[in-house]
Amino acid sequence: MSLAAEAFVSQIAAAEPWPESATLYQPLKEDQVLLSDCASSLAVQTYLRMCGLPVEVMYRANAEYMSPSGKIPFIHVGNQVVSELGPIVQFTKAKGHSLSDGLDDVQRAEMKAYMELVNNMLLTAELYIQWCDDATATGITRPRYSSPYSWPLSSFLAYQKQWEVRRKMNAIGWGGKTLEQVYEDVNQCCQALSQRLGTQPFFFNKQPTELDALVFGHLFTILTTRLTSTELAERIKSHSNLLSFCRRIEQTYFEDKSS
């Protein structure tokens, strides 16, 4: 987001308090949602819960096309529509809700570097496996992506999306990678996250930040989503502190304490 855009978002956001009617839009549930979309949506949901900001989750087959950036998820707050975790973090910060205000400049820079790592490695790996691994694309991704639409539109949209993702992979140098190389990239990313987390409850000691929300969104989704192979999840499971981290976030922010 540009500085001018950030300033505009901040100015607009600060004018109104967070409403009870805030809505988060994401694709349809369960067998119709893709791994990468589910991970990004869960990261935003987790972040908002960590901030204590109420939001109603709405499922729409065309959420991707409703989003102002074409990316999922997006929130509708008052008269504003904001998509993706980064801009949503800026938006909530302008309203006085921030998870990283307690960090110093060095810590904030480190947090952003780890968030870049997660997006560059985990999110890219999810997209690669969904659309560039033929077995996954044929058996899971295209059927899920096309399921809300009738033929022939369903087939056209699925192949168009696959072409877009493969073109992006080629542009960033991932087009020629093997599945094993992608798994190794994920393993290295998890190793870096595991080392940073150590024995702390969160990545920056006792309080969660947007990094914790982002990491949980991706790791938990990988661990709980059916794919043609369990190899991606196995790379996460080899780091016991990351598994404990996921359980801790789930128990703290998603399990009903009233029952």
ZADO-1210 file (C-alpha; in nm, 4 decimals, padded with zeros to 6 digits):
<atoms>
<atom x="00.0000" y="00.0000" z="00.0000" code="MET" pos="1"/>
<atom x="00.1407" y="00.3456" z="-00.0918" code="SER" pos="2"/>
<atom x="00.1979" y="00.6132" z="00.1712" code="LEU" pos="3"/>
<atom x="-00.0780" y="00.8265" z="00.0221" code="ALA" pos="4"/>
<atom x="-00.3201" y="00.5340" z="00.0287" code="ALA" pos="5"/>
<atom x="-00.2234" y="00.4519" z="00.3890" code="GLU" pos="6"/>
<atom x="-00.2833" y="00.8117" z="00.4923" code="ALA" pos="7"/>
<atom x="-00.6235" y="00.8136" z="00.3216" code="PHE" pos="8"/>
<atom x="-00.7271" y="00.4844" z="00.4832" code="VAL" pos="9"/>
<atom x="-00.6129" y="00.6120" z="00.8231" code="SER" pos="10"/>
<atom x="-00.8065" y="00.9362" z="00.7859" code="GLN" pos="11"/>
<atom x="-01.1273" y="00.7589" z="00.6834" code="ILE" pos="12"/>
<atom x="-01.0940" y="00.4821" z="00.9432" code="ALA" pos="13"/>
<atom x="-01.0268" y="00.7111" z="01.2364" code="ALA" pos="14"/>
<atom x="-01.3514" y="00.9003" z="01.1805" code="ALA" pos="15"/>
<atom x="-01.5786" y="00.6110" z="01.2850" code="GLU" pos="16"/>
<atom x="-01.5619" y="00.3592" z="01.5718" code="PRO" pos="17"/>
<atom x="-01.5676" y="-00.0143" z="01.4974" code="TRP" pos="18"/>
<atom x="-01.9327" y="-00.1107" z="01.4365" code="PRO" pos="19"/>
<atom x="-02.1130" y="-00.4211" z="01.5599" code="GLU" pos="20"/>
<atom x="-02.2188" y="-00.4909" z="01.2011" code="SER" pos="21"/>
<atom x="-01.8677" y="-00.5420" z="01.0564" code="ALA" pos="22"/>
<atom x="-01.8589" y="-00.8266" z="00.8036" code="THR" pos="23"/>
<atom x="-01.5795" y="-01.0459" z="00.6703" code="LEU" pos="24"/>
<atom x="-01.6369" y="-01.2022" z="00.3288" code="TYR" pos="25"/>
<atom x="-01.4688" y="-01.5224" z="00.2188" code="GLN" pos="26"/>
<atom x="-01.5410" y="-01.8095" z="-00.0233" code="PRO" pos="27"/>
<atom x="-01.7848" y="-02.0905" z="00.0482" code="LEU" pos="28"/>
<atom x="-01.7163" y="-02.3354" z="00.3279" code="LYS" pos="29"/>
<atom x="-01.5345" y="-02.6647" z="00.3506" code="GLU" pos="30"/>
<atom x="-01.5179" y="-02.8628" z="00.0272" code="ASP" pos="31"/>
<atom x="-01.5484" y="-02.5521" z="-00.1925" code="GLN" pos="32"/>
<atom x="-01.2686" y="-02.3407" z="-00.0429" code="VAL" pos="33"/>
<atom x="-00.9059" y="-02.3518" z="-00.1529" code="LEU" pos="34"/>
<atom x="-00.6138" y="-02.3952" z="00.0855" code="LEU" pos="35"/>
<atom x="-00.4586" y="-02.0530" z="00.0168" code="SER" pos="36"/>
<atom x="-00.7924" y="-01.8675" z="00.0450" code="ASP" pos="37"/>
<atom x="-00.8813" y="-02.0485" z="00.3661" code="CYS" pos="38"/>
<atom x="-00.5398" y="-01.9673" z="00.5176" code="ALA" pos="39"/>
<atom x="-00.5640" y="-01.5974" z="00.4316" code="SER" pos="40"/>
<atom x="-00.9206" y="-01.5766" z="00.5631" code="SER" pos="41"/>
<atom x="-00.8299" y="-01.7528" z="00.8875" code="LEU" pos="42"/>
<atom x="-00.5340" y="-01.5184" z="00.9382" code="ALA" pos="43"/>
<atom x="-00.7628" y="-01.2132" z="00.9180" code="VAL" pos="44"/>
<atom x="-01.0264" y="-01.3740" z="01.1432" code="GLN" pos="45"/>
<atom x="-00.7561" y="-01.4545" z="01.3986" code="THR" pos="46"/>
<atom x="-00.6146" y="-01.1030" z="01.3861" code="TYR" pos="47"/>
<atom x="-00.9567" y="-00.9458" z="01.4448" code="LEU" pos="48"/>
<atom x="-01.0254" y="-01.1844" z="01.7354" code="ARG" pos="49"/>
<atom x="-00.6871" y="-01.0989" z="01.8861" code="MET" pos="50"/>
<atom x="-00.7868" y="-00.7309" z="01.8631" code="CYS" pos="51"/>
<atom x="-01.1242" y="-00.8080" z="02.0238" code="GLY" pos="52"/>
<atom x="-01.3093" y="-00.6711" z="01.7202" code="LEU" pos="53"/>
<atom x="-01.6422" y="-00.8427" z="01.6420" code="PRO" pos="54"/>
<atom x="-01.7003" y="-00.9502" z="01.2828" code="VAL" pos="55"/>
<atom x="-01.9632" y="-01.1666" z="01.1159" code="GLU" pos="56"/>
<atom x="-01.8269" y="-01.4113" z="00.8602" code="VAL" pos="57"/>
<atom x="-02.0226" y="-01.4215" z="00.5333" code="MET" pos="58"/>
<atom x="-01.9615" y="-01.6919" z="00.2736" code="TYR" pos="59"/>
<atom x="-01.9991" y="-01.5959" z="-00.0924" code="ARG" pos="60"/>
<atom x="-01.9179" y="-01.8025" z="-00.3991" code="ALA" pos="61"/>
<atom x="-01.8005" y="-01.4888" z="-00.5804" code="ASN" pos="62"/>
<atom x="-01.6052" y="-01.3343" z="-00.2889" code="ALA" pos="63"/>
<atom x="-01.2913" y="-01.3143" z="-00.5031" code="GLU" pos="64"/>
<atom x="-01.4757" y="-01.1030" z="-00.7599" code="TYR" pos="65"/>
<atom x="-01.6409" y="-00.8851" z="-00.4927" code="MET" pos="66"/>
<atom x="-01.3049" y="-00.7918" z="-00.3399" code="SER" pos="67"/>
<atom x="-01.1625" y="-00.4517" z="-00.4418" code="PRO" pos="68"/>
<atom x="-00.8171" y="-00.6072" z="-00.4896" code="SER" pos="69"/>
<atom x="-00.9364" y="-00.9409" z="-00.6254" code="GLY" pos="70"/>
<atom x="-00.7820" y="-01.1008" z="-00.3157" code="LYS" pos="71"/>
<atom x="-00.9526" y="-01.2819" z="-00.0301" code="ILE" pos="72"/>
<atom x="-01.0715" y="-01.2075" z="00.2315" code="PRO" pos="73"/>
<atom x="-01.2125" y="-00.8581" z="00.2636" code="PHE" pos="74"/>
<atom x="-01.4031" y="-00.6753" z="00.5356" code="ILE" pos="75"/>
<atom x="-01.6986" y="-00.4400" z="00.5065" code="HIS" pos="76"/>
<atom x="-01.6893" y="-00.1910" z="00.7927" code="VAL" pos="77"/>
<atom x="-01.9309" y="00.1018" z="00.7764" code="GLY" pos="78"/>
<atom x="-01.8839" y="00.2514" z="00.4318" code="ASN" pos="79"/>
<atom x="-01.5367" y="00.1016" z="00.3854" code="GLN" pos="80"/>
<atom x="-01.4298" y="-00.2168" z="00.2095" code="VAL" pos="81"/>
<atom x="-01.0729" y="-00.3312" z="00.2822" code="VAL" pos="82"/>
<atom x="-00.9079" y="-00.6513" z="00.1570" code="SER" pos="83"/>
<atom x="-00.6063" y="-00.8567" z="00.2714" code="GLU" pos="84"/>
<atom x="-00.4331" y="-00.8698" z="00.6076" code="LEU" pos="85"/>
<atom x="-00.1829" y="-00.5848" z="00.5588" code="GLY" pos="86"/>
<atom x="-00.4369" y="-00.3139" z="00.4681" code="PRO" pos="87"/>
<atom x="-00.6802" y="-00.4481" z="00.7314" code="ILE" pos="88"/>
<atom x="-00.4083" y="-00.4123" z="00.9964" code="VAL" pos="89"/>
<atom x="-00.3549" y="-00.0501" z="00.8879" code="GLN" pos="90"/>
<atom x="-00.7295" y="00.0101" z="00.8907" code="PHE" pos="91"/>
<atom x="-00.7776" y="-00.1231" z="01.2452" code="THR" pos="92"/>
<atom x="-00.4682" y="00.0628" z="01.3660" code="LYS" pos="93"/>
<atom x="-00.6233" y="00.3881" z="01.2487" code="ALA" pos="94"/>
<atom x="-00.9234" y="00.3056" z="01.4657" code="LYS" pos="95"/>
<atom x="-00.6976" y="00.2619" z="01.7680" code="GLY" pos="96"/>
<atom x="-00.6673" y="-00.1183" z="01.7593" code="HIS" pos="97"/>
<atom x="-00.3123" y="-00.2480" z="01.7165" code="SER" pos="98"/>
<atom x="-00.1315" y="-00.5617" z="01.8292" code="LEU" pos="99"/>
<atom x="00.2195" y="-00.4352" z="01.7614" code="SER" pos="100"/>
<atom x="00.2247" y="-00.0938" z="01.9313" code="ASP" pos="101"/>
<atom x="00.4347" y="-00.2396" z="02.2143" code="GLY" pos="102"/>
<atom x="00.7183" y="-00.3366" z="01.9800" code="LEU" pos="103"/>
<atom x="01.0225" y="-00.1156" z="01.9281" code="ASP" pos="104"/>
<atom x="01.1458" y="-00.0237" z="01.5778" code="ASP" pos="105"/>
<atom x="01.3862" y="-00.3185" z="01.5567" code="VAL" pos="106"/>
<atom x="01.1178" y="-00.5662" z="01.6626" code="GLN" pos="107"/>
<atom x="00.8659" y="-00.4141" z="01.4230" code="ARG" pos="108"/>
<atom x="01.1122" y="-00.4491" z="01.1346" code="ALA" pos="109"/>
<atom x="01.1799" y="-00.8095" z="01.2360" code="GLU" pos="110"/>
<atom x="00.8078" y="-00.8838" z="01.2525" code="MET" pos="111"/>
<atom x="00.7567" y="-00.7472" z="00.9014" code="LYS" pos="112"/>
<atom x="01.0494" y="-00.9542" z="00.7721" code="ALA" pos="113"/>
<atom x="00.8950" y="-01.2737" z="00.9095" code="TYR" pos="114"/>
<atom x="00.5568" y="-01.1822" z="00.7617" code="MET" pos="115"/>
<atom x="00.7261" y="-01.1402" z="00.4233" code="GLU" pos="116"/>
<atom x="00.8867" y="-01.4816" z="00.4705" code="LEU" pos="117"/>
<atom x="00.5483" y="-01.6429" z="00.5384" code="VAL" pos="118"/>
<atom x="00.3883" y="-01.4781" z="00.2357" code="ASN" pos="119"/>
<atom x="00.6840" y="-01.5512" z="00.0065" code="ASN" pos="120"/>
<atom x="00.7209" y="-01.9136" z="00.1152" code="MET" pos="121"/>
<atom x="00.4032" y="-02.0581" z="00.2673" code="LEU" pos="122"/>
<atom x="00.1448" y="-01.8706" z="00.0607" code="LEU" pos="123"/>
<atom x="00.3436" y="-01.9228" z="-00.2597" code="THR" pos="124"/>
<atom x="00.3864" y="-02.2926" z="-00.1801" code="ALA" pos="125"/>
<atom x="00.0113" y="-02.3256" z="-00.1237" code="GLU" pos="126"/>
<atom x="-00.0602" y="-02.1659" z="-00.4608" code="LEU" pos="127"/>
<atom x="00.2032" y="-02.3819" z="-00.6312" code="TYR" pos="128"/>
<atom x="00.0673" y="-02.7072" z="-00.4887" code="ILE" pos="129"/>
<atom x="-00.2923" y="-02.6098" z="-00.5698" code="GLN" pos="130"/>
<atom x="-00.2375" y="-02.5126" z="-00.9301" code="TRP" pos="131"/>
<atom x="00.1028" y="-02.6413" z="-01.0483" code="CYS" pos="132"/>
<atom x="00.0936" y="-02.9952" z="-00.9116" code="ASP" pos="133"/>
<atom x="-00.1167" y="-03.1771" z="-01.1714" code="ASP" pos="134"/>
<atom x="-00.2578" y="-03.4363" z="-00.9306" code="ALA" pos="135"/>
<atom x="-00.3782" y="-03.1693" z="-00.6858" code="THR" pos="136"/>
<atom x="-00.5053" y="-02.9356" z="-00.9586" code="ALA" pos="137"/>
<atom x="-00.7040" y="-03.2132" z="-01.1261" code="THR" pos="138"/>
<atom x="-00.8279" y="-03.3940" z="-00.8169" code="GLY" pos="139"/>
<atom x="-00.8968" y="-03.1061" z="-00.5793" code="ILE" pos="140"/>
<atom x="-00.8327" y="-02.7504" z="-00.6945" code="THR" pos="141"/>
<atom x="-01.0219" y="-02.7207" z="-01.0231" code="ARG" pos="142"/>
<atom x="-01.3306" y="-02.9097" z="-00.8930" code="PRO" pos="143"/>
<atom x="-01.3412" y="-02.6918" z="-00.5796" code="ARG" pos="144"/>
<atom x="-01.2788" y="-02.3658" z="-00.7619" code="TYR" pos="145"/>
<atom x="-01.5383" y="-02.4359" z="-01.0315" code="SER" pos="146"/>
<atom x="-01.8065" y="-02.5902" z="-00.8063" code="SER" pos="147"/>
<atom x="-02.0144" y="-02.2733" z="-00.7498" code="PRO" pos="148"/>
<atom x="-02.0557" y="-02.2183" z="-01.1262" code="TYR" pos="149"/>
<atom x="-02.2383" y="-02.4022" z="-01.4023" code="SER" pos="150"/>
<atom x="-02.0628" y="-02.5499" z="-01.7071" code="TRP" pos="151"/>
<atom x="-01.9028" y="-02.4181" z="-01.9303" code="PRO" pos="152"/>
<atom x="-01.8270" y="-02.1108" z="-01.7141" code="LEU" pos="153"/>
<atom x="-01.6998" y="-02.3365" z="-01.4361" code="SER" pos="154"/>
<atom x="-01.4376" y="-02.4946" z="-01.6594" code="SER" pos="155"/>
<atom x="-01.3338" y="-02.1644" z="-01.8143" code="PHE" pos="156"/>
<atom x="-01.2847" y="-01.9879" z="-01.4790" code="LEU" pos="157"/>
<atom x="-01.0853" y="-02.2769" z="-01.3314" code="ALA" pos="158"/>
<atom x="-00.8456" y="-02.2975" z="-01.6249" code="TYR" pos="159"/>
<atom x="-00.8153" y="-01.9174" z="-01.6390" code="GLN" pos="160"/>
<atom x="-00.7178" y="-01.9108" z="-01.2712" code="LYS" pos="161"/>
<atom x="-00.4694" y="-02.1937" z="-01.3202" code="GLN" pos="162"/>
<atom x="-00.3095" y="-02.0093" z="-01.6111" code="TRP" pos="163"/>
<atom x="-00.2830" y="-01.6887" z="-01.4037" code="GLU" pos="164"/>
<atom x="-00.1163" y="-01.8666" z="-01.1110" code="VAL" pos="165"/>
<atom x="00.1248" y="-02.0595" z="-01.3325" code="ARG" pos="166"/>
<atom x="00.2213" y="-01.7384" z="-01.5100" code="ARG" pos="167"/>
<atom x="00.2906" y="-01.5786" z="-01.1696" code="LYS" pos="168"/>
<atom x="00.5005" y="-01.8787" z="-01.0632" code="MET" pos="169"/>
<atom x="00.7098" y="-01.8487" z="-01.3765" code="ASN" pos="170"/>
<atom x="00.7559" y="-01.4746" z="-01.3147" code="ALA" pos="171"/>
<atom x="00.8927" y="-01.5285" z="-00.9614" code="ILE" pos="172"/>
<atom x="01.1128" y="-01.8240" z="-01.0538" code="GLY" pos="173"/>
<atom x="00.8958" y="-02.0996" z="-00.9071" code="TRP" pos="174"/>
<atom x="00.7700" y="-02.2390" z="-01.2380" code="GLY" pos="175"/>
<atom x="01.0582" y="-02.4827" z="-01.2777" code="GLY" pos="176"/>
<atom x="01.0587" y="-02.6092" z="-00.9187" code="LYS" pos="177"/>
<atom x="00.9803" y="-02.9684" z="-00.8303" code="THR" pos="178"/>
<atom x="00.7355" y="-03.0598" z="-00.5548" code="LEU" pos="179"/>
<atom x="01.0277" y="-03.1763" z="-00.3407" code="GLU" pos="180"/>
<atom x="01.1957" y="-02.8350" z="-00.3757" code="GLN" pos="181"/>
<atom x="00.8713" y="-02.6628" z="-00.2718" code="VAL" pos="182"/>
<atom x="00.8423" y="-02.8917" z="00.0322" code="TYR" pos="183"/>
<atom x="01.2011" y="-02.8079" z="00.1237" code="GLU" pos="184"/>
<atom x="01.1260" y="-02.4344" z="00.0991" code="ASP" pos="185"/>
<atom x="00.8319" y="-02.4868" z="00.3356" code="VAL" pos="186"/>
<atom x="01.0546" y="-02.6836" z="00.5715" code="ASN" pos="187"/>
<atom x="01.3141" y="-02.4045" z="00.5794" code="GLN" pos="188"/>
<atom x="01.0411" y="-02.1469" z="00.6464" code="CYS" pos="189"/>
<atom x="00.9042" y="-02.3593" z="00.9319" code="CYS" pos="190"/>
<atom x="01.2545" y="-02.4033" z="01.0705" code="GLN" pos="191"/>
<atom x="01.3060" y="-02.0257" z="01.0764" code="ALA" pos="192"/>
<atom x="00.9675" y="-01.9740" z="01.2445" code="LEU" pos="193"/>
<atom x="01.0369" y="-02.2504" z="01.4958" code="SER" pos="194"/>
<atom x="01.3709" y="-02.0981" z="01.5905" code="GLN" pos="195"/>
<atom x="01.2175" y="-01.7511" z="01.6289" code="ARG" pos="196"/>
<atom x="00.9319" y="-01.8827" z="01.8430" code="LEU" pos="197"/>
<atom x="01.1474" y="-02.1003" z="02.0674" code="GLY" pos="198"/>
<atom x="00.9685" y="-02.1648" z="02.3978" code="THR" pos="199"/>
<atom x="00.7746" y="-01.8362" z="02.3942" code="GLN" pos="200"/>
<atom x="00.3927" y="-01.8424" z="02.3813" code="PRO" pos="201"/>
<atom x="00.4000" y="-01.5959" z="02.0877" code="PHE" pos="202"/>
<atom x="00.6648" y="-01.4781" z="01.8433" code="PHE" pos="203"/>
<atom x="00.7290" y="-01.1631" z="02.0444" code="PHE" pos="204"/>
<atom x="00.7059" y="-01.3119" z="02.3928" code="ASN" pos="205"/>
<atom x="00.3755" y="-01.2836" z="02.5835" code="LYS" pos="206"/>
<atom x="00.1527" y="-01.0788" z="02.3512" code="GLN" pos="207"/>
<atom x="00.0323" y="-01.1776" z="02.0032" code="PRO" pos="208"/>
<atom x="00.0998" y="-00.9600" z="01.6994" code="THR" pos="209"/>
<atom x="-00.0247" y="-00.9745" z="01.3421" code="GLU" pos="210"/>
<atom x="00.2643" y="-01.2172" z="01.2731" code="LEU" pos="211"/>
<atom x="00.1056" y="-01.4697" z="01.5098" code="ASP" pos="212"/>
<atom x="-00.2281" y="-01.4340" z="01.3307" code="ALA" pos="213"/>
<atom x="-00.0654" y="-01.4802" z="00.9898" code="LEU" pos="214"/>
<atom x="00.1415" y="-01.7837" z="01.0905" code="VAL" pos="215"/>
<atom x="-00.1538" y="-01.9516" z="01.2622" code="PHE" pos="216"/>
<atom x="-00.3769" y="-01.8923" z="00.9591" code="GLY" pos="217"/>
<atom x="-00.1372" y="-02.0747" z="00.7288" code="HIS" pos="218"/>
<atom x="-00.0088" y="-02.3507" z="00.9577" code="LEU" pos="219"/>
<atom x="-00.3494" y="-02.4480" z="01.0987" code="PHE" pos="220"/>
<atom x="-00.5053" y="-02.4535" z="00.7506" code="THR" pos="221"/>
<atom x="-00.2265" y="-02.6714" z="00.6090" code="ILE" pos="222"/>
<atom x="-00.2622" y="-02.9099" z="00.9038" code="LEU" pos="223"/>
<atom x="-00.6398" y="-02.9447" z="00.8634" code="THR" pos="224"/>
<atom x="-00.6940" y="-02.9340" z="00.4847" code="THR" pos="225"/>
<atom x="-00.7163" y="-03.2510" z="00.2770" code="ARG" pos="226"/>
<atom x="-00.4684" y="-03.2642" z="-00.0096" code="LEU" pos="227"/>
<atom x="-00.3492" y="-03.5446" z="-00.2372" code="THR" pos="228"/>
<atom x="-00.0418" y="-03.5809" z="-00.0144" code="SER" pos="229"/>
<atom x="00.0226" y="-03.5226" z="00.3581" code="THR" pos="230"/>
<atom x="00.3795" y="-03.4129" z="00.2876" code="GLU" pos="231"/>
<atom x="00.3103" y="-03.0417" z="00.3375" code="LEU" pos="232"/>
<atom x="00.1554" y="-03.1007" z="00.6804" code="ALA" pos="233"/>
<atom x="00.4376" y="-03.3396" z="00.7758" code="GLU" pos="234"/>
<atom x="00.6917" y="-03.0586" z="00.7349" code="ARG" pos="235"/>
<atom x="00.5023" y="-02.8567" z="00.9977" code="ILE" pos="236"/>
<atom x="00.4520" y="-03.1546" z="01.2304" code="LYS" pos="237"/>
<atom x="00.8287" y="-03.2009" z="01.2586" code="SER" pos="238"/>
<atom x="00.8409" y="-02.8789" z="01.4655" code="HIS" pos="239"/>
<atom x="00.6677" y="-02.9524" z="01.7965" code="SER" pos="240"/>
<atom x="00.6669" y="-02.5909" z="01.9165" code="ASN" pos="241"/>
<atom x="00.4759" y="-02.4824" z="01.6040" code="LEU" pos="242"/>
<atom x="00.2129" y="-02.7498" z="01.6739" code="LEU" pos="243"/>
<atom x="00.1844" y="-02.6294" z="02.0350" code="SER" pos="244"/>
<atom x="00.1561" y="-02.2722" z="01.9061" code="PHE" pos="245"/>
<atom x="-00.1360" y="-02.3695" z="01.6796" code="CYS" pos="246"/>
<atom x="-00.3150" y="-02.5491" z="01.9635" code="ARG" pos="247"/>
<atom x="-00.2633" y="-02.2504" z="02.1925" code="ARG" pos="248"/>
<atom x="-00.4092" y="-02.0011" z="01.9423" code="ILE" pos="249"/>
<atom x="-00.7031" y="-02.2305" z="01.8650" code="GLU" pos="250"/>
<atom x="-00.7846" y="-02.2808" z="02.2334" code="GLN" pos="251"/>
<atom x="-00.7434" y="-01.9130" z="02.3226" code="THR" pos="252"/>
<atom x="-00.9341" y="-01.7488" z="02.0376" code="TYR" pos="253"/>
<atom x="-01.1624" y="-02.0076" z="01.8780" code="PHE" pos="254"/>
<atom x="-01.2864" y="-02.2537" z="02.1399" code="GLU" pos="255"/>
<atom x="-01.6113" y="-02.1671" z="02.3161" code="ASP" pos="256"/>
<atom x="-01.5283" y="-02.1060" z="02.6819" code="LYS" pos="257"/>
<atom x="-01.8944" y="-02.0930" z="02.7892" code="SER" pos="258"/>
<atom x="-01.9670" y="-02.4614" z="02.7322" code="SER" pos="259"/>
</atoms>
